[in-house]
Amino acid sequence: MASCNTKAKAIMVVLVGLFGLLCVGFAVSVTEKYRLQKERVHGLERQLKAGRSEVLKVPDLMQKLDNVESSKKELENTFAECSAAKDELTEKVGELQVEVDSFGVVKAAVGLQIAELEGIIKEQQQKISEAEENSTTLSGQIAALEEERGSNEEKFKMQIEDIKRGQEDTKNQLIYFTEAKKISDKEIEEKKKLIHELEAELTRLKSGAETSSAPSTTSAVSAAQWDLNLTEELNKTFTLLRERISSPTMSLSEVSILLSRAEHALKRLK
């Protein structure tokens, strides 16, 4: 009886222990489920808040979508235009290809012409080098000519100064001879008077004067005629001298000859 009670107590204790374990396990499982549910609820709340913010973003997204649609339409229009432009460019490329082909032919012809021109250029360069050499020699000749011209200019200046001095001397001599001519003209007038007197005396003597005075009268007349010839020569000499001095191409040698002739005539006249 006591053993039965003990067994019953033991069974009861075991059952109570099992029940306690079951209660503890249930409590633990319930607690874990509650924690999980709580975490899930918090996660849903966070998702709900995020969904609300995303819902608030929907109008902006719709506007952006409209903008994207309009941009898409613009891009489609642009693409259509580009396609049309591409077709036009394709046609132009075909035309340009034809032109390129023709340009290739022209290029070949131009290449031949360029080769010919290069040969001509080489020839011209050779000619230019020869011309440069000639110009160098000519420069030396020009320098020599410049030096010679400088010396000639100095000589010409000296000759011009000599000519000017000769002109001054000639003018002075002309003034002197003009004065001398005036004096000689006066003497000629006196001699003309003497000639007239001698002619009158000669006519008187011819009419019945003494024969001894005839030779002296004849000699006086011949002397008067000789003076007239010298006077004419002197006048001609002065005329030529004036012409030579007033001439732009005056020759000093001719003037000197005329002056010597005039001086000689004056000496003979005196």
C-alpha angles and dihedrals in degrees: 000000000000091000090052091052090048091050090047091050090047091050090047091049090049092047091047089049091049090047090049090049090048090049091048091047091047091047090049093047092046091048091049091048090049091050091049092047090048091051090047090050091050089049091050090048090052090047090048091052090047090047090052091052089047090048088053088053092054096088090051090048090049090051090048089048090053089049090049090050092050090046089049091052090048090049090049090051090046090048090051090050090046090050090052090046089048090055090049090047090049089055090046090048088054091050090046090049089056089048090047090053091050089044088055089057090046090047091054090050090046089050090057090048090048090052090051090046091050089055090048090047091053090051090048090049089053089049090048091052089049089047090050090052089048090048089052091053090043090051089056090047091047090051089051090047090049090053090047090047090052091052090045090050090053089049091047090049090051090047091048090050089049090049091049090050089047090050090051091048090046091050090050091048090047090053089049093048091045090056089045089050090053089053091046090049089055090049090047091053089051090047091049088054088049090050091052090048090048091048090051089047089048093053090047091050092047090056093062112314125141118290094227094066094052097084092051092050092050091051091050091052092049090049090052091050090049089052089052091053091050090049092052091048090049091050091050090048092052091047092052090044092054091048092050093047094048092045116100090222096057117173117208092205092057091046091050091051092049091048091050090049092050092047091049091048091050091050091050091046091053 
